[in-house]
């Protein structure tokens, strides 16, 4: 909680001043008291009131004044609010093992379908960028709200040799830095984090989908440290089963750098062995997610992958921001003050006269 006008907290002095004034009036009332022969007769004429009925309205009224006095200082609170300026970098593994047929027709085809559904489901204000990585990582589409180039690029994903998860994260950071001036590129030396900013995340997010482990380039955890330093969350998805099957790639899924060779027409597809399939490095993917404030998900079939991607906006659609909460203090203060006045009037109402 922070205050825009801390000096305005002097308004809180109104409550002790009122208490002093009430004490002083009570003393004057006692001095001016009239001696009567029978106090019992006076008590019988007055409506009965218990001690708590006398005090509760006063406490409510004073609490309302405290809340209103606090509102004058314009309090702010760190709250999770929907972001209307989100950038999502979707990094998809296109290594040769993505042609594994354990998830029919193969992993790459299913991942492309899920990515396509994910892009189409986003609103028009969310910028999405696309990174593909095998032995190297490349930005296919810079963050944009135009879905057509994204869908076109997803339809033309091709396999390559190697798996550079760390490099994919760094490439995604640089793509975000081009759009968000508050995010530094990977080659920029960062100053020490300002106090109190460690828990605040940028509205931009990186999603890494892979079916294997890092085989080349920078270590994923090292890359995650770069993302964490820039307050960027990385969500990781391990895709595939624990029983990889034959590798079968269609002709349009094979690039010149494919482990199956390039430039040759394979017709309906190419059947390979199981040697291209690597076990998912769940430990590293979990470390990457935990280090950056994201989460790791495991998807073992097409339905699970679609569900994970569809649920992700609920994970990173909120960002922490300093929000002014003055209006809530005002509402609370008015409610308490009017409640105190209302109860006092209700409990002190005189007896009703009989009708004739």
GULUM-395185 format. One record per residue (C-alpha): residue in three letters; x, y, z. Coordinates in pm, whole numbers, plus 50000, padded with zeros to 5 digits. Example, Ala and Ser with C-alpha at 12.3 -4.5 7.8 and 13.67 -1.06 7.14 Angstrom:
BEGIN
["ALA" [51230 49550 50780]]
["SER" [51367 49894 50714]]
REM end
This chain:
BEGIN
["UNK" [50000 50000 50000]]
["UNK" [50132 50344 49906]]
["UNK" [49994 50698 49931]]
["UNK" [50000 50978 49674]]
["UNK" [49939 51248 49936]]
["UNK" [50077 51112 50266]]
["UNK" [50055 51455 50426]]
["UNK" [49676 51430 50393]]
["UNK" [49681 51170 50671]]
["UNK" [49660 51471 50904]]
["UNK" [49286 51444 50836]]
["UNK" [49289 51141 51067]]
["UNK" [49325 51385 51358]]
["UNK" [48956 51467 51320]]
["UNK" [48867 51147 51508]]
["UNK" [49066 51214 51829]]
["UNK" [48949 51577 51816]]
["UNK" [48588 51459 51808]]
["UNK" [48654 51226 52101]]
["UNK" [48806 51512 52300]]
["UNK" [48508 51732 52215]]
["UNK" [48267 51459 52326]]
["UNK" [48455 51419 52655]]
["UNK" [48445 51794 52714]]
["UNK" [48071 51814 52643]]
["UNK" [48005 51527 52881]]
["UNK" [48192 51711 53155]]
["UNK" [47988 52027 53097]]
["UNK" [47668 51823 53100]]
["UNK" [47760 51675 53437]]
["UNK" [47828 52021 53584]]
["UNK" [47493 52147 53460]]
["UNK" [47304 51844 53588]]
["UNK" [46984 51914 53784]]
["UNK" [46927 51738 54115]]
["UNK" [46595 51558 54124]]
["UNK" [46419 51374 54402]]
["UNK" [46370 51047 54219]]
["UNK" [46613 50920 53953]]
["UNK" [46399 50608 53921]]
["UNK" [46115 50811 53774]]
["UNK" [46342 50961 53506]]
["UNK" [46486 50622 53412]]
["UNK" [46135 50482 53380]]
["UNK" [46042 50763 53141]]
["UNK" [46340 50708 52912]]
["UNK" [46357 50428 52653]]
["UNK" [46584 50146 52763]]
["UNK" [46923 50131 52592]]
["UNK" [47203 49885 52664]]
["UNK" [47568 49987 52664]]
["UNK" [47644 49823 52327]]
["UNK" [47353 50006 52164]]
["UNK" [47503 50334 52277]]
["UNK" [47856 50250 52160]]
["UNK" [47815 50064 51830]]
["UNK" [47677 50365 51634]]
["UNK" [47961 50580 51767]]
["UNK" [48226 50322 51669]]
["UNK" [48075 50281 51321]]
["UNK" [48065 50656 51266]]
["UNK" [48424 50704 51381]]
["UNK" [48545 50413 51165]]
["UNK" [48371 50574 50869]]
["UNK" [48549 50903 50937]]
["UNK" [48884 50719 50954]]
["UNK" [48818 50555 50616]]
["UNK" [48720 50890 50459]]
["UNK" [49029 51055 50607]]
["UNK" [49242 50776 50460]]
["UNK" [49080 50831 50121]]
["UNK" [49202 51191 50121]]
["UNK" [49560 51057 50105]]
["UNK" [49477 50875 49776]]
["UNK" [49595 50523 49864]]
["UNK" [49735 50286 49599]]
["UNK" [49758 49909 49615]]
["UNK" [49946 49654 49405]]
["UNK" [49675 49449 49235]]
["UNK" [49645 49196 48955]]
["UNK" [49454 49361 48672]]
["UNK" [49379 49257 48312]]
["UNK" [49643 49375 48068]]
["UNK" [49531 49538 47744]]
["UNK" [49882 49553 47602]]
["UNK" [49998 49191 47611]]
["UNK" [50259 49041 47380]]
["UNK" [50283 48661 47358]]
["UNK" [50585 48498 47195]]
["UNK" [50501 48144 47091]]
["UNK" [50821 47941 47044]]
["UNK" [50759 47605 46874]]
["UNK" [51007 47320 46856]]
["UNK" [51056 47202 46496]]
["UNK" [51332 46950 46557]]
["UNK" [51322 46619 46372]]
["UNK" [51165 46440 46668]]
["UNK" [50849 46645 46616]]
["UNK" [50771 46405 46331]]
["UNK" [50718 46129 46586]]
["UNK" [50389 45947 46524]]
["UNK" [50310 45867 46889]]
["UNK" [50051 46145 46852]]
["UNK" [49885 46098 46513]]
["UNK" [49951 46202 46246]]
["UNK" [50270 46336 46408]]
["UNK" [50368 46580 46680]]
["UNK" [50442 46871 46449]]
["UNK" [50105 46851 46275]]
["UNK" [49920 46838 46608]]
["UNK" [50127 47123 46753]]
["UNK" [50055 47334 46444]]
["UNK" [49681 47271 46477]]
["UNK" [49685 47366 46846]]
["UNK" [49891 47680 46775]]
["UNK" [49649 47779 46501]]
["UNK" [49352 47744 46737]]
["UNK" [49538 47942 47002]]
["UNK" [49607 48232 46765]]
["UNK" [49250 48244 46637]]
["UNK" [49110 48245 46992]]
["UNK" [49298 48560 47102]]
["UNK" [49133 48901 47098]]
["UNK" [49238 49173 46858]]
["UNK" [49442 49364 47117]]
["UNK" [49686 49083 47198]]
["UNK" [50008 49089 46998]]
["UNK" [50144 48746 46910]]
["UNK" [50486 48660 46772]]
["UNK" [50610 48328 46638]]
["UNK" [50953 48173 46691]]
["UNK" [51054 47836 46543]]
["UNK" [51360 47654 46673]]
["UNK" [51558 47344 46597]]
["UNK" [51939 47373 46604]]
["UNK" [51891 47750 46571]]
["UNK" [51603 47979 46660]]
["UNK" [51444 48224 46422]]
["UNK" [51171 48487 46452]]
["UNK" [50918 48395 46184]]
["UNK" [50664 48666 46270]]
["UNK" [50729 48973 46484]]
["UNK" [50462 49042 46748]]
["UNK" [50150 49158 46568]]
["UNK" [49773 49174 46602]]
["UNK" [49735 49059 46240]]
["UNK" [49656 48688 46256]]
["UNK" [49699 48612 45883]]
["UNK" [50083 48609 45875]]
["UNK" [50086 48403 46194]]
["UNK" [49852 48139 46052]]
["UNK" [50045 48132 45724]]
["UNK" [50375 48074 45906]]
["UNK" [50229 47802 46127]]
["UNK" [50110 47620 45815]]
["UNK" [50463 47619 45672]]
["UNK" [50665 47497 45974]]
["UNK" [50948 47264 45869]]
["UNK" [51176 47039 46070]]
["UNK" [51548 47084 46125]]
["UNK" [51840 46931 46316]]
["UNK" [51899 46990 46687]]
["UNK" [51702 47156 46968]]
["UNK" [51804 47503 47090]]
["UNK" [51555 47579 47368]]
["UNK" [51776 47839 47533]]
["UNK" [51832 48025 47208]]
["UNK" [51456 48026 47147]]
["UNK" [51404 48205 47478]]
["UNK" [51670 48465 47396]]
["UNK" [51523 48523 47050]]
["UNK" [51181 48573 47208]]
["UNK" [51323 48826 47455]]
["UNK" [51472 49030 47171]]
["UNK" [51141 49020 46981]]
["UNK" [50959 49156 47288]]
["UNK" [51227 49422 47339]]
["UNK" [51149 49557 46991]]
["UNK" [50791 49627 47100]]
["UNK" [50827 49708 47470]]
["UNK" [51074 49988 47556]]
["UNK" [51075 49871 47920]]
["UNK" [51235 49539 47818]]
["UNK" [51605 49545 47733]]
["UNK" [51750 49334 47453]]
["UNK" [51968 49038 47547]]
["UNK" [52294 49219 47469]]
["UNK" [52219 49508 47704]]
["UNK" [52371 49509 48052]]
["UNK" [52098 49556 48311]]
["UNK" [52123 49773 48624]]
["UNK" [52046 49626 48962]]
["UNK" [51675 49574 49019]]
["UNK" [51501 49859 49198]]
["UNK" [51373 49775 49546]]
["UNK" [51023 49635 49545]]
["UNK" [51013 49547 49174]]
["UNK" [51111 49181 49204]]
["UNK" [50750 49061 49206]]
["UNK" [50624 49283 48923]]
["UNK" [50604 49124 48579]]
["UNK" [50587 49279 48237]]
["UNK" [50262 49209 48047]]
["UNK" [50464 49020 47787]]
["UNK" [50501 48643 47805]]
["UNK" [50701 48366 47636]]
["UNK" [50551 48022 47571]]
["UNK" [50794 47744 47477]]
["UNK" [50656 47422 47330]]
["UNK" [50907 47139 47294]]
["UNK" [50917 46760 47283]]
["UNK" [51279 46711 47383]]
["UNK" [51583 46853 47558]]
["UNK" [51835 47120 47473]]
["UNK" [52113 46986 47246]]
["UNK" [52290 47300 47131]]
["UNK" [52346 47665 47213]]
["UNK" [52288 47841 47542]]
["UNK" [52154 47645 47837]]
["UNK" [51777 47699 47890]]
["UNK" [51822 47790 48258]]
["UNK" [52083 48051 48166]]
["UNK" [51842 48198 47912]]
["UNK" [51566 48191 48173]]
["UNK" [51783 48401 48403]]
["UNK" [51794 48664 48129]]
["UNK" [51414 48655 48104]]
["UNK" [51373 48676 48483]]
["UNK" [51604 48977 48498]]
["UNK" [51367 49151 48256]]
["UNK" [51060 49040 48454]]
["UNK" [50936 48825 48166]]
["UNK" [50750 48506 48249]]
["UNK" [50825 48189 48053]]
["UNK" [50565 47911 48035]]
["UNK" [50696 47576 47913]]
["UNK" [50506 47285 47758]]
["UNK" [50650 46934 47730]]
["UNK" [50473 46765 47440]]
["UNK" [50477 46393 47361]]
["UNK" [50447 46052 47522]]
["UNK" [50700 45834 47700]]
["UNK" [50673 45571 47423]]
["UNK" [50791 45736 47100]]
["UNK" [50699 45564 46777]]
["UNK" [50827 45573 46420]]
["UNK" [50926 45909 46273]]
["UNK" [50713 45995 45971]]
["UNK" [50742 46334 45803]]
["UNK" [50539 46458 45509]]
["UNK" [50722 46625 45223]]
["UNK" [50614 46974 45327]]
["UNK" [50746 46919 45681]]
["UNK" [51102 46853 45567]]
["UNK" [51354 47133 45520]]
["UNK" [51703 47129 45376]]
["UNK" [51837 47098 45730]]
["UNK" [51610 46807 45816]]
["UNK" [51769 46499 45974]]
["UNK" [51615 46306 45687]]
["UNK" [51798 46507 45422]]
["UNK" [51665 46784 45202]]
["UNK" [51546 46858 44856]]
["UNK" [51407 46513 44795]]
["UNK" [51040 46437 44734]]
["UNK" [50934 46172 44982]]
["UNK" [50583 46137 44843]]
["UNK" [50335 46059 45118]]
["UNK" [50600 46073 45385]]
["UNK" [50925 45940 45516]]
["UNK" [50955 45659 45764]]
["UNK" [51246 45684 46002]]
["UNK" [51365 45508 46311]]
["UNK" [51314 45611 46668]]
["UNK" [51661 45752 46713]]
["UNK" [51545 46111 46649]]
["UNK" [51311 46106 46950]]
["UNK" [51452 46255 47269]]
["UNK" [51307 46230 47616]]
["UNK" [51152 46553 47743]]
["UNK" [51380 46732 47989]]
["UNK" [51103 46808 48236]]
["UNK" [51349 46909 48507]]
["UNK" [51499 47186 48293]]
["UNK" [51160 47302 48165]]
["UNK" [51029 47320 48521]]
["UNK" [51336 47517 48631]]
["UNK" [51287 47764 48347]]
["UNK" [50922 47817 48442]]
["UNK" [50985 47845 48817]]
["UNK" [51276 48084 48773]]
["UNK" [51067 48328 48567]]
["UNK" [50737 48305 48753]]
["UNK" [50572 48088 48488]]
["UNK" [50452 47727 48495]]
["UNK" [50541 47397 48334]]
["UNK" [50272 47188 48164]]
["UNK" [50282 46832 48031]]
["UNK" [50071 46746 47727]]
["UNK" [50057 46382 47620]]
["UNK" [49804 46409 47338]]
["UNK" [49631 46654 47107]]
["UNK" [49345 46728 47346]]
["UNK" [49576 46803 47638]]
["UNK" [49789 47036 47426]]
["UNK" [49482 47226 47306]]
["UNK" [49354 47257 47662]]
["UNK" [49690 47385 47790]]
["UNK" [49714 47652 47520]]
["UNK" [49352 47758 47563]]
["UNK" [49396 47793 47940]]
["UNK" [49719 47991 47919]]
["UNK" [49561 48338 47875]]
["UNK" [49403 48292 48217]]
["UNK" [49753 48236 48357]]
["UNK" [49927 48541 48217]]
["UNK" [49637 48770 48129]]
["UNK" [49680 48949 48462]]
["UNK" [49965 49179 48556]]
["UNK" [50046 49350 48885]]
["UNK" [50001 49725 48874]]
["UNK" [49973 50010 49121]]
["UNK" [49601 50091 49124]]
["UNK" [49443 50383 49310]]
["UNK" [49184 50248 49556]]
["UNK" [49054 50582 49685]]
["UNK" [48701 50507 49568]]
["UNK" [48687 50193 49785]]
["UNK" [48792 50390 50092]]
["UNK" [48523 50648 50017]]
["UNK" [48255 50383 49973]]
["UNK" [48360 50208 50295]]
["UNK" [48367 50535 50487]]
["UNK" [48024 50645 50365]]
["UNK" [47876 50302 50438]]
["UNK" [48014 50294 50795]]
["UNK" [47919 50654 50874]]
["UNK" [47563 50621 50745]]
["UNK" [47526 50287 50923]]
["UNK" [47627 50448 51251]]
["UNK" [47388 50741 51203]]
["UNK" [47106 50511 51093]]
["UNK" [47142 50276 51389]]
["UNK" [47159 50568 51630]]
["UNK" [46837 50718 51490]]
["UNK" [46661 50380 51490]]
["UNK" [46755 50283 51844]]
["UNK" [46683 50633 51984]]
["UNK" [46345 50678 51823]]
["UNK" [46073 50774 52070]]
["UNK" [45777 50553 52159]]
["UNK" [45491 50568 51913]]
["UNK" [45174 50740 52028]]
["UNK" [44853 50535 52048]]
["UNK" [44600 50602 51775]]
["UNK" [44258 50743 51867]]
REM end
